[in-house]
Structures are given as C-alpha cells and as structure tokens.
Amino acid sequence: MKIKTTRDALLNKILFVSRAVTPKITTYVLSGIMLEADDNLNIHSTDLETSIKTFVKAKVLEKGKVIIPSKILVNVLKSFPEAKIELEHLSATNELKVTCQEANFTLNTLSLEEYPQFPTIKKQNFFKIELKDFKYLISKVQKASSTDESRIILTGVLIEVGEGNMKMVATDSYRLAIVEKETKFKGKSLKVVIPARVLDSILKSDYLEGEVGINIEENQVCFELNEEKELKTTIVTRLLSGKFPDYENLVPSGFKHSIIVDREKIIEVIRRVSSIAQDNIPIKLEIGEGKIIVSMNIREVGSASEDFNVAYAEEKISIAFNPDFLIDGIDVIGGKNIIFCIVEPLKPVLLKPEKDDGLVYLLMPIRIS
C-alpha cells in the first residue's frame, strides 16, 4: 500500500471513525483501524458492537491494506502541520511509513488476520430521511440518555418510525425527552433502541446536507451518509436489547399550573446563579406573584439569588432541580418563550415550547428541606 493525501483530510476522518467506538476494547487489535487503499483510501474501525467505514480522497500509488493503532496514528498526524502526507506499507518489515515534509515515522502494524470483517448488511427495512431533520431529532433528546451502563437500555435512544412520522425518546430515569417530526417514511411501524453515542457521532459529524439512509434489521441498524456519488460513510451498530421504559405513562395527564417564561432570561439567570454549584447541589425556583426567585445555597461556598418578572398570580410554588438537567432541558427548547407545566413541587415538571413543535422535556424535581 502506498498513498498520498493531506494531513487534515486523513486526521478528520480517523477522528470521526474513532468517535463512536468505545475505548473499552477487549483485545489489542481492536485498538487499531484498517487503512485500505483501493480507488481511494478506505478507513474501517470497530469494537465488535459498532463498525464504521469511511473514505479519504487519495492518490493511490499502490493498493493494499494495513491495521495501525488508532491513537498512535492520531498523535502523529496531530504533530504535523497541514500539508501533503504519504503513507507506505513496508512489506518486508510489516511497518507503515508516514512522511510529512521532512518528518518520517515508521510505525508497527497489527495483524490483518485477527481484525474483524465489516458486518454484512441485508436491506430489510430501508428508508431515508433528510440529514438536517435527523440531526435535529438527535439534538433534542440525546443529552437525556444515561451514561450508567448498569442499565444499558437507558444508554440508548428509542426510535419509533411510523407512516409519515419519526419519534425519538431518551431517558436516564431523572429526565425524559420526546421529539417527533414528519417524514416521508412509508412502511410498517418499527421500534428500536440505538446507542446514544452512535447517534451523537452522526450529530457531531461534518455531514450537513443530503439524506441519511437507515436500514433496520433484526439485531442491527445501518446508517449511510453520502458525501459524493458512490462515496459514502457507513455506520453499523447492534441494537440494544431490553425493555425501554413505558414513557407514555410517565407524562402526567394534566397540570395545575402553566407558567410562560422568557427562555433567554431564565437560562441566563440559572447559569449565573449555578456558577457556584458543586456536588449536585440543587437550584431552587420560588414562583410567586409576578416573579420567580432563583437561588442556590451551599454551606461551604456561599449563596446566590436573582429574580425576574413573570406573568403569574396563583399560589406560591417552591421547586428545585439538578441545575445541569434544567439547563439541558431549556437549551433544547427553541423559541422566545418556554412553558413550565407543574402539577406540584415533587411531581415531574414538563418543559415545552410556547408553540408546539413536537418536543417535550420532562424533569423530576429534587426534594428540598
């Protein structure tokens, strides 16, 4: 294998294929990525749960493939300036020579025979959605997913696809985010749970336009991101198994109070007051006639409070939240105003936009003395 390309093009794609793959590797060979020179340079990474294949435009002088430790190659590429680079497999020593300007590195490669093959894809339930719509849906729910792998099902995002509609749901048992959007989907209804980190890698990718192809099989899902004609990035990941919470029953059927709040104002105040936060100390909202007082009191640090006006003239409410979870919820809701729907101080509070756009964010309050 011998190819020429540019430092930035190669580094950006290697960072992308590494993003969705867990660092908890089971064998050393999985710390590597496959570089395969064909018409272009194809790049493949896997952790056996998720596999990604993408490409870099390159001048191919000699075809071939190698497995190279990802972290080492990334560190080497980061040390280079943006310039032309050359990769050459030295078959006599089974090493990869990396050259950029006057710099030369010779890196050990890993066993090709031990590296897993890219998963086989059977087109069973294939459909497309505009990439900007898909990214929008992910952006509204993925922060509500859990990072606690003791409840693996909660580390995923539930995707429900029906006639003309797609819904995404995520929860970590303290908060719940639901969003839906009209699509051109036609076919039987599908319901799967996909690892949130995989969706996050799509959200943070440089792909901005076009469509994403989605193929759902019995135990895996495949995403296809098209960059140019016949050139695409493919992500295949196993579906999470287990029972996802019955989220529809978690949303209260009615609310006693609905308070319209200026979105920019409340998030500005919460961020300012919670600047002294530590160790998950809750932030308190005292909602009274004509104003909301936002406060935080930490014995070892001090206290902070700020109030702002609001159109409210009902009974006084004192309620507290995890400040980060509250900020996340307000962040994902667009528009000028946000509605706080409250039953009572210790029951879930619903946050939603003033104008319905298919998005709700449910948040559990924290008991305060």
C-alpha positions in Angstrom: 0.0 0.0 0.0 1.2 3.5 -0.9 -0.9 6.6 -1.0 -0.7 10.4 -0.9 -3.3 12.6 0.7 -3.4 15.6 3.1 -3.0 15.7 6.8 -6.3 17.4 7.7 -8.4 15.1 5.4 -6.9 11.9 6.9 -7.0 13.2 10.6 -10.6 14.4 10.4 -11.8 11.0 9.1 -9.8 9.0 11.6 -11.2 11.1 14.5 -14.7 10.5 13.1 -14.4 6.8 12.9 -13.0 6.7 16.4 -15.7 8.7 18.0 -18.5 6.1 18.1 -16.2 3.3 19.1 -15.9 2.6 22.9 -12.5 2.9 24.4 -13.2 -0.2 26.4 -11.5 -2.6 24.0 -11.4 -6.3 24.7 -8.4 -7.2 22.5 -5.4 -5.0 21.4 -6.1 -5.5 17.7 -9.4 -3.6 18.2 -7.4 -0.5 19.2 -6.4 -0.4 15.5 -8.1 0.9 12.4 -7.9 -0.6 8.9 -6.5 1.6 6.1 -7.2 0.1 2.8 -6.0 1.7 -0.5 -8.2 1.0 -3.4 -9.6 3.7 -5.7 -9.4 5.9 -2.6 -8.3 5.3 1.0 -11.0 3.4 2.9 -10.9 3.5 6.7 -12.6 1.0 9.0 -12.9 0.9 12.8 -14.8 -1.5 15.1 -15.3 -2.5 18.7 -17.5 -5.5 17.6 -20.6 -3.6 18.7 -20.2 -0.7 16.3 -18.4 -0.6 13.0 -17.7 2.5 10.8 -16.3 2.6 7.3 -15.5 5.9 5.5 -13.0 7.1 2.9 -10.4 9.8 2.2 -9.7 11.1 -1.3 -6.2 10.0 -2.0 -3.8 9.4 -4.8 -3.3 5.6 -4.7 0.2 4.6 -5.9 -0.1 1.0 -4.7 -3.1 -0.9 -3.4 -3.1 -2.8 -0.1 -4.3 -2.6 3.5 -2.8 -2.4 7.0 -4.0 -2.3 10.6 -2.5 0.6 12.6 -3.1 1.6 16.2 -5.5 4.5 16.0 -4.3 6.5 19.0 -0.7 6.4 17.8 -1.5 7.5 14.3 -3.8 10.3 15.5 -0.9 11.6 17.8 1.5 11.5 14.8 -0.9 13.3 12.5 -1.7 16.0 15.1 2.0 16.7 15.4 2.2 17.5 11.6 1.3 20.9 10.0 -1.4 20.9 7.4 0.5 19.6 4.4 0.7 16.7 2.0 1.5 13.3 3.6 2.5 9.9 2.3 1.7 6.5 3.8 3.6 3.5 2.6 3.4 -0.1 3.8 6.8 -1.6 4.1 6.0 -5.3 3.5 9.5 -6.5 4.4 9.2 -5.3 8.0 5.3 -5.0 8.1 5.6 -1.4 9.1 3.8 1.8 8.0 6.0 4.6 6.9 4.4 8.0 7.4 6.0 11.0 5.8 5.2 14.7 6.0 7.6 17.3 4.7 10.9 16.4 6.4 9.3 14.3 9.2 9.5 10.5 8.9 7.8 7.9 11.2 7.9 4.2 10.9 5.1 2.6 12.9 4.4 -1.1 13.7 1.2 -2.5 12.3 -1.2 -5.1 13.8 -2.4 -8.5 12.5 -4.7 -8.2 9.4 -5.9 -11.8 10.0 -7.2 -11.0 13.5 -9.1 -7.9 12.5 -12.9 -8.4 12.3 -14.6 -8.2 8.9 -17.1 -5.3 8.3 -20.6 -6.6 9.1 -22.8 -7.9 6.4 -25.8 -5.7 5.6 -29.2 -7.1 4.5 -31.5 -4.4 3.3 -34.7 -5.2 5.1 -36.4 -2.0 6.3 -34.6 0.7 4.4 -35.7 4.3 4.3 -34.2 7.8 4.0 -34.7 11.0 6.0 -33.2 14.5 5.4 -30.0 14.6 7.4 -30.8 18.0 8.9 -34.1 16.6 10.2 -32.3 13.5 11.6 -29.7 15.7 13.3 -32.5 17.9 14.7 -34.2 14.9 16.3 -31.0 13.6 17.8 -30.0 17.0 19.2 -33.3 17.3 21.2 -33.0 14.0 23.1 -29.5 12.6 23.3 -28.5 14.6 26.4 -31.4 12.9 28.3 -29.9 9.4 27.8 -28.0 7.7 30.6 -24.2 7.1 30.8 -24.8 4.4 33.5 -24.0 1.1 31.8 -25.6 -0.9 34.7 -28.9 -0.1 32.9 -27.7 -0.5 29.4 -31.1 0.1 27.8 -31.2 3.7 29.1 -27.9 4.5 27.4 -29.8 4.3 24.1 -32.4 6.4 22.3 -35.7 4.8 21.3 -36.6 5.4 17.7 -40.2 4.8 16.6 -40.9 5.1 12.9 -44.4 5.0 11.5 -46.3 6.2 8.4 -45.0 9.7 7.8 -43.6 10.2 11.3 -40.4 9.6 13.3 -40.2 9.9 17.1 -37.1 9.8 19.3 -37.2 9.2 23.1 -34.4 9.2 25.7 -34.4 9.0 29.5 -32.0 8.5 32.3 -34.9 8.0 34.8 -34.4 11.6 36.1 -35.5 13.3 32.9 -37.3 12.3 29.7 -37.1 13.9 26.3 -39.5 13.2 23.5 -39.4 14.7 20.0 -41.2 13.8 16.7 -41.2 15.1 13.2 -43.0 14.4 10.0 -41.1 12.2 7.4 -41.6 10.6 4.1 -41.4 7.1 5.6 -43.8 4.5 4.2 -43.9 1.0 5.5 -44.6 -1.0 8.7 -44.1 0.6 12.0 -40.7 0.0 13.6 -39.4 0.5 17.2 -35.7 0.1 18.1 -33.2 1.3 20.7 -29.9 2.6 19.3 -26.8 3.5 21.4 -26.8 7.3 22.1 -23.1 7.6 21.5 -23.5 6.3 17.9 -26.2 8.9 17.2 -24.1 11.6 18.8 -21.3 10.8 16.4 -23.7 11.5 13.5 -24.9 14.7 15.2 -21.3 15.9 15.5 -20.1 14.8 12.1 -19.2 17.3 9.3 -22.0 15.9 7.2 -24.6 18.7 6.8 -26.7 18.2 3.8 -28.5 15.5 1.8 -30.2 12.4 3.2 -29.2 9.7 5.6 -30.2 6.2 4.6 -31.3 4.0 7.5 -31.6 0.2 7.4 -33.1 -1.6 10.3 -32.5 -5.4 10.7 -33.4 -7.8 13.4 -30.4 -7.0 15.6 -28.5 -4.2 14.0 -29.1 -0.8 12.3 -27.1 0.7 9.5 -26.7 4.4 8.6 -25.4 5.6 5.3 -24.1 9.1 4.9 -23.5 10.1 1.2 -20.7 12.5 0.5 -20.3 12.1 -3.2 -21.6 9.8 -5.9 -20.8 6.3 -4.9 -18.7 7.5 -2.0 -20.3 7.1 1.4 -19.7 6.6 5.1 -21.4 3.6 6.6 -22.1 3.1 10.4 -23.4 -0.3 11.6 -24.3 -0.9 15.2 -26.0 -3.5 17.2 -29.4 -2.6 18.6 -29.8 -2.5 22.4 -31.9 -5.3 23.9 -34.2 -5.0 26.8 -37.5 -3.2 27.7 -37.4 0.5 27.3 -39.5 2.4 29.9 -43.2 2.9 29.1 -42.5 6.6 28.6 -46.1 7.5 27.6 -47.3 6.6 31.1 -44.6 8.8 32.7 -46.1 12.0 31.3 -48.8 13.4 33.6 -52.2 13.6 32.0 -52.9 17.1 33.4 -51.1 20.0 35.1 -52.3 22.5 37.8 -50.1 25.4 36.7 -48.7 26.5 33.3 -46.2 29.4 33.5 -44.9 31.1 30.4 -41.3 32.3 30.9 -38.8 34.2 28.7 -36.5 31.5 27.6 -33.3 33.6 27.3 -33.9 35.3 30.6 -34.4 32.2 32.7 -31.4 30.3 31.3 -29.2 33.4 31.8 -30.3 33.6 35.4 -30.0 29.9 36.1 -26.5 29.8 34.6 -25.4 32.8 36.7 -26.8 31.5 40.0 -25.5 28.0 39.4 -22.0 29.2 38.7 -21.2 28.4 42.4 -22.7 24.9 42.0 -20.8 21.8 43.2 -21.6 18.2 44.1 -25.1 18.2 42.5 -26.5 20.9 44.9 -30.0 21.7 43.6 -31.1 25.1 42.3 -34.3 26.4 43.8 -37.1 28.2 42.0 -39.6 30.1 44.1 -42.5 31.1 41.9 -44.7 33.7 43.4 -46.9 36.6 42.3 -45.3 38.4 39.5 -41.8 37.0 39.8 -39.5 33.9 40.0 -36.6 33.9 42.6 -33.8 31.6 41.5 -31.4 30.7 44.4 -28.7 28.3 45.5 -27.2 27.9 49.0 -24.0 25.9 49.6 -22.8 25.8 53.2 -19.1 25.5 52.3 -19.2 28.1 49.5 -21.9 30.7 50.0 -25.2 31.6 48.4 -26.6 33.3 45.3 -30.0 34.5 44.2 -31.6 36.5 41.5 -35.2 37.2 40.5 -37.1 38.3 37.3 -40.6 39.2 36.4 -43.1 36.6 35.2 -46.9 36.7 34.4 -48.1 34.5 37.3 -50.7 35.3 40.0 -51.5 31.9 41.6 -50.3 30.1 44.7 -46.7 30.2 45.6 -44.6 27.3 44.4 -41.1 26.2 45.7 -39.4 23.7 43.5 -35.8 22.5 43.0 -33.9 20.8 40.2 -30.5 19.5 39.2 -29.1 22.7 37.6 -27.4 20.9 34.7 -30.5 18.9 33.9 -32.6 22.0 34.0 -30.2 23.9 31.7 -30.1 21.0 29.3 -33.9 21.0 29.1 -34.2 24.7 28.5 -31.3 24.6 26.0 -33.0 22.1 23.6 -36.3 24.1 23.5 -36.3 26.8 20.9 -38.4 29.9 20.5 -38.8 33.1 22.6 -40.9 31.6 25.4 -40.9 28.3 27.3 -43.8 26.8 29.3 -43.3 25.2 32.7 -46.2 22.8 33.3 -46.3 21.9 37.0 -48.6 19.6 39.0 -47.0 20.0 42.4 -43.4 20.5 43.7 -42.4 16.8 43.9 -44.1 15.6 40.7 -42.5 15.7 37.2 -42.4 19.1 35.6 -43.0 19.4 31.8 -41.0 21.9 29.8 -42.2 22.7 26.3 -42.0 25.4 23.7 -44.8 28.0 23.6 -45.6 27.0 20.0 -45.9 23.2 19.7 -43.1 21.7 17.6 -43.4 18.1 18.8 -40.9 18.4 21.6 -41.4 17.9 25.4 -38.9 17.6 28.2 -40.0 16.0 31.5 -37.8 16.6 34.6 -38.0 15.2 38.1 -37.7 17.8 40.8 -35.4 17.3 43.9 -36.8 17.2 47.4 -35.5 20.2 49.4 -35.8 20.8 53.2 
